[in-house]
Amino acid sequence: MGKLELNKKKKKDALFTTAFELFTTKGLTKTTISDIVNQAGVAKGTFYLYFKDKYDVRNKLISHKTGELFYHAHEALAQTDICDFEEQVHFIVDYILTELDRDHTLLLFISKNLSWGIFKGAFEEKMPDEDYHFYQSYLDMLSKSRVTYENPELLLFTIIELVGSSCYSCILYQQPVPLVQYRPYLHASITAIMKTFEAAPDQPV
């Protein structure tokens, strides 16, 4: 990465960091673009190089934060000897749940604003190595699986929706049970979902 590109990345990262801090303290409605650029120490024109408005920065910030979660989960997975696709999915889910359990501010921000469209944006988000895309990584893992699955995108959507909707209350409010108590049921449900998506032998995907 050249000096100019590095400088652009630093400015964009500063805008992301500042916007996240302001959105999670003041709230989206009370945060202005001037607040973001003043605190980030960049010109307002720089903001508009990357974002249309504060709603655009919110959506891209969710994609960025979600993409970071998956990126770090993938990095952690790479340090293991786990080769089975189903076990890899369980590992990634566990990693992300642990991170969200540690960072309730991030959980609240992501969960409050999340949609499948934004999640798909996260799959395309470039991470620190500028080569990693979660969705492509997911497809790469899937291609090495000894089991073939129908509709890989729908499988991923179903797992993410289950994890996101069911674990929010368990983490934040310990309702109906704490996360540690819920995890075994969650993993059993994910296993059942993956079984449902398995393609019949010799059936095209």
Order of alpha helices (4+ residues) and beta strands (2+ residues): alpha-alpha-alpha-alpha-alpha-alpha-alpha-alpha-alpha-alpha
